[in-house]
Every structure is written in C-alpha cells, then in structure tokens.
Amino acid sequence: MKNILCLSALVLLFLISTFAAIAQATGTTAAVSDKTLTVNKKEMAAKVKAEFLHAWNGYKKYAWGYDALKPLSKEPHNWYKKSLLMTPVVAFDTMILMGLTEEAGEAKELIFKDLDFDVDMEVQNFEVSIRILGGLLSAYELDGDPRFLTLAEDLGKRLMKAFNSPTGMPYLYVNLKTGATSGANSNPAEIGTYLVEYGTLSKHTKDPVYYKTAMKAMTALYAFRSPINLTAEGINIETGKVTSPISHISGYIDSYLEYILKGSILFNDKQLSEMWVPTIDAVNKYLADQTPDGLWYGHADMYTGKISETSYGALDAFFSGTLVMNKDLKRAVALQNSNYAMWMQNGVEPESMNCITKEVENGAYILRPENIEGAYYLYQYTHDERYLEMGANMFNNLVKYCRTDDAYAALKDVRTKEKKDYMESFFFAETLKYAFLLFDESGKLDFNKVIFNTEAHPYKRG
C-alpha cells in the first residue's frame, strides 16, 4: 500500500511538472502562476488618480482652452488654427470614472462655452473622429447632458462628408465648414475606424445614415483584401489600388482590425462577425511569429504571406486585448508576456523594436497606452494578479521616467530617458484611464457591459 501511494505521488509530481513545462513552452505561465497578492489595488488606483490630477492641473495652468500642453516649455499647443478643446473633451469621461466631479464640471463648462465646429479649417478625419466625436459620445452616455449629443451630431454631419468618394471609403482630410476633402492615398486604420463612433451616433440620434456610411467604408475596404485575406498597409480610396502591399497589425492597420471585432460585438452585427473570422485566421496564420522567447506579430507580403520584417512596437501591443475579446486566451497571454518584456527591457517600451534581435528601432515613447490596456483586458478576463503586477510596474516606471514638475512628457529615446516637449491628449483619455480601471474597485464601469473605442472612450452595449 505504501509503495502504491509513493508511486501515485510520483505520478502526480510528474504530471504537475509536465503541465508546468507545457505552460511555459506555450506562453501560458501567467494564467497558471501562483497567485500572491503583491499589489494594493486601492493604493494604486489612488496613485493613478493623483497623477492624472498632476497632469491635468499642469494643463489647466498653462494651456487652458487649447488642445494640449507642451510640458517642458509649458506652452499651449493647438492642432489647427482654432482649438478643438482636445484635452478637455477626451479627458472628460476619465474624470467621470475617477469621480473628479469638480474637474469634470470645469471641463464641461468650457466645452459648452467654446467648442465650435463651424470653422473653415481642414482636419484629419480619423483623429478628430476617434478623439472628439468619440469623446463627446462617451460624455453623453456617462453624463447624460443632451448638449454633448448635439455637438456630436453637428461634428458627425461635417466629418461624414469625407466619405464622398467613388468607393465610399473616406478621404484623409475634410474641411469642417466647406466639406472639401483631400488625401486619397490612405490606410486601413484611417478608412475603417469609424463604425464604433458612427454606430453609437446612429443609436442615439435614431438616424441610421451614420452607421450605414461607416459600414460602407468598412465593407469596401474588406473587399480589397488579398486572396489569402491579408489587408494592405496602403490603399487609394478612389480606385482601390494597393499602394503598399505589406500587411501587419501595427499602425496604419491596427484599429481597422480592432473595429471589425468590436463592431460585431457592440452592434451584434452578423456581417462583421463573418468578416472577422477569415481576417483573424489570416493574421494568426501569416503574421504570428513564435520565437524561442515569446509570441510576436511581424510584417508580411499581403499576397504571399511571407514575413518581410520582424518589427514590433508599442502600437502592436493593443492586439493582446483584441485576442482576449476573441476568447483566444492562449495567444493573448503569450503576447502580453511579450509586450511586458518589451516594456521592461528599457524600463519603458520603445515605439518599435526588432522582435528577433531585441534591438530598438525607434526609441521614442509618446505616452502610449496599449501595453497597459492589454494588462487591463487580461485581468478582467482572468483575474490573475500577475496583470496587476504588470500594470503597477509599467505605471511606476512611467511615473519615474516621464513625470515633470507640472505634467508628463514623452521620451525622445527610452534608452537615454531624455524627455520630449510633448504630451498627447490620449495620455488622459487612454493611458491614465486604463491604468486607473485596472486597479479600480468602485464598480462605476462594468467591463462586460461596454466596448471601448480605439481612444478608450467606453460605449454601452445593447
């Protein structure tokens, strides 16, 4: 009997060690790791909130009423000839979620007093859509003031003129007053990242034209995919001609992939679901790059699927969250492990690196959120405290290297940590929001009942 028990114990030990080895080989160690609480969520949430206020107060002091603050020179900055109040608009929903009632009230008053779209100026359709239109719509959902929806509808009508092309895919630029357009050579991100915002606008205005317009652009772009279902990096929106046949998940394509899946979930759209399956299958078949030290995604020829470049960076890190939404936890866990390793290699992630040699290609860090976003998504799905540790370590390093006396600054190069006079509005909208939500226990936002746009503005499902 004793021998049988010993044998059983040895078998059990063998099975445990074998499972651990398999988990390590497949990159799933995070999901099965010993769960030791090392992060105080309440303290971390309070820390993120305090750092938001630090940066926000710097903006208020030196750039109130402008689009953004230049954090080193302490000067205001506008994207165009007239401010679109980019920072107040995109930061509003973050303040609501953080319970910053006074700050949200000040931003709201400024928005209703000064935000005006009847201006003769050309704007970038994509950026204004995801930031301003997206921010106004989430503000309406969270705050309920109908003036947010009025502003959103006014802007939506002006931006929609960008879609007046032979294919229905939008031009890069549109004049807010005249409707004049320019920029026919575009990319999937700036063609197919409208459905979440336009669909939400249709939902609240009861006017289907916005959803139909964005869906037409999405399906037109999808039709120009390659025979192996990869999407081109560059395309002419008037002719459909491919201008760059490289495919990947990085900038220029990233949020198009994101919006096929998010649109299918947010609007329960069967057509988008049917588009998503061959798209994600092709991405995982041809672009996934499993190296000895982790899962990465590379760049490939859209027609052959042959990997042409092993470049991976800060923007690519969003894909772990997309894999989570696709319920592909094995790949999501493996990719987030790679994302985290990329961040910690130099203390802060670079804009891009070679995922084989690990050499930095573009050392800039412009306060991007995608890596922290991935940790947030995985924690919501797995409740594995490893992702709290990831988020805390990344955020603490961000504070260590990017904080200034009055705000936060981008880095010229993560290897030298030299700061750059640059603080994007998405630092308030995305980076600080995802960091806060990772640790927040207030219950103000139910992850399972919202979909975030690519600028982290949440919209209610259903």
BAZARO-643397 format. One record per residue (C-alpha): residue in one letter; x, y, z. Coordinates in steps of 0.5 Angstrom, whole numbers, plus 500, padded with zeros to 3 digits. Layout:
REM residues N
AXYZ/...
***
This chain:
REM residues 462
M500500500/K506505502/N509503495/I503505491/L502511495/C509513493/L508511486/S502516486/A505521489/L511521484/V506520478/L502527481/L509530481/F511528474/L504531472/I505537475/S512538473/T510537466/F504541466/A508547468/A513545463/I508546457/A505552460/Q512555460/A513553453/T506556450/G507562454/T501561459/T505561465/A502568467/A495564467/V497559472/S502563476/D502562484/K497568486/T501572491/L498579492/T503584492/V499590489/N495594493/K489596488/K486602493/E493605493/M495604486/A488607484/A489613488/K496614486/V494614478/K488619480/A493623484/E498623477/F492625473/L491631477/H498633477/A498633469/W491636469/N493642473/G499643469/Y494643463/K490648467/K495653469/Y499653462/A494651457/W487652459/G483653453/Y488650448/D488643445/A494641449/L500643454/K508643452/P510640458/L517642458/S517649455/K510650459/E507653453/P500651450/H499648443/N493647438/W493642433/Y490647428/K488655427/K483654433/S483650439/L478644439/L479643446/M482636445/T485635452/P478637456/V474633451/V478627451/A479627459/F472628461/D470621461/T476619465/M475625470/I468622471/L470615472/M475617477/G470621481/L473628480/T467632480/E470639480/E475638475/A469635470/G465641472/E470646469/A472642463/K464641461/E463649462/L469650458/I467645452/F460648452/K462655452/D468655447/L467649443/D465650436/F466646429/D463652424/V471654423/D474654416/M480649417/E482642415/V482637420/Q485630420/N478626420/F481620423/E484623429/V478628430/S473622430/I476618435/R478623440/I473629439/L467625436/G469619441/G470623447/L463627446/L459621445/S462618452/A461624455/Y454624453/E453617456/L456618462/D454625464/G447625460/D447632458/P444633451/R449638449/F454633449/L450629443/T448636440/L456637439/A457630437/E452630432/D454637429/L461634428/G459628425/K455631420/R461635418/L466629418/M461625414/K463629408/A470626408/F466619406/N464622399/S469618395/P468614389/T469608393/G465610400/M472610403/P474617407/Y479622405/L484623410/Y482630411/V476634411/N474642412/L469643418/K466649414/T466647407/G466640407/A472640402/T477634402/S484632401/G488626402/A486620397/N492615399/S490613406/N491606410/P486601413/A486605420/E484611417/I479608413/G476603418/T476606425/Y469610425/L464604426/V464604433/E463612434/Y458613428/G454607430/T454610437/L452616434/S446613430/K444609436/H443616440/T440620434/K436615431/D439616425/P442610421/V446614416/Y452615420/Y452607421/K451606414/T456611412/A462608416/M460600414/K460602407/A467604408/M469598412/T466593407/A469597401/L476596405/Y475589406/A473587399/F480590397/R484584402/S489579398/P487572396/I490570403/N485575407/L491580409/T490587409/A494592405/E498598409/G497603404/I491604399/N488609395/I481611397/E478613390/T481607386/G482601391/K489601388/V494598393/T500603395/S503599400/P503591400/I505590407/S501587412/H501587420/I498589426/S501596427/G500603426/Y496604419/I492598420/D491596428/S485600429/Y481597423/L482590426/E480592432/Y474595430/I471589426/L471585432/K469591437/G463593432/S461586431/I460586439/L458593440/F452592435/N451585434/D453585427/K453578424/Q456581417/L462584421/S463577425/E463574418/M469579416/W472578423/V473570422/P478570416/T481576418/I484574425/D485567422/A490570416/V493575422/N495569426/K497564420/Y501569417/L503575422/A504571428/D512570430/Q513565435/T520566437/P524562443/D523568448/G516569446/L510571441/W510577437/Y507579430/G511581424/H510584417/A509580411/D507581404/M500581403/Y500576397/T505571399/G504572407/K512571407/I515575413/S519581411/E520585417/T521583425/S519590427/Y514590433/G513596438/A508600442/L502600438/D502593436/A501592444/F494593443/F493586440/S493582446/G487586448/T484584442/L486577443/V482577449/M476579446/N476574441/K477569447/D484567445/L487567452/K493563450/R495567445/A493573449/V497571455/A503570451/L503576447/Q502580453/N508577456/S512579450/N509586451/Y511587458/A518584457/M519590451/W517595456/M521593462/Q528592457/N529599458/G524601463/V519604458/E517601452/P520604445/E516606439/S519600435/M524594436/N526588432/C523582436/I528577434/T535581436/K531586441/E535592438/V531598439/E529601432/N525607434/G527609441/A521614442/Y516613448/I510618447/L506616453/R502611449/P497606453/E497600449/N501596454/I497598460/E491597456/G493589455/A494588462/Y487591464/Y484587459/L487580461/Y486582469/Q479583467/Y478576464/T483572468/H483576475/D490573475/E494578480/R500578475/Y497583471/L496588477/E504587478/M505588470/G501595471/A504597477/N511596475/M509599468/F506605471/N511606476/N516607471/L512611467/V512616473/K519615474/Y522617467/C516621465/R514626470/T515633470/D514639475/D508640472/A505635468/Y508629464/A513629458/A514624452/L521621452/K526622446/D529615447/V528610452/R535608452/T537615455/K531617458/E531624455/K525628455/K521631449/D517637450/Y510633448/M504631452/E499628447/S491628450/F491621449/F495621456/F489623459/A484619455/E487612455/T494611459/L491614465/K484611464/Y487604463/A492605469/F486607474/L481602471/L486596472/F486598480/D479601481/E474597485/S469603485/G464599480/K463605476/L465602470/D463594468/F468592463/N463587461/K458592459/V462597455/I466597449/F472602448/N473606442/T481606440/E482612444/A479609450/H472612450/P467607453/Y460606450/K455602453/R453595450/G446594448/
***
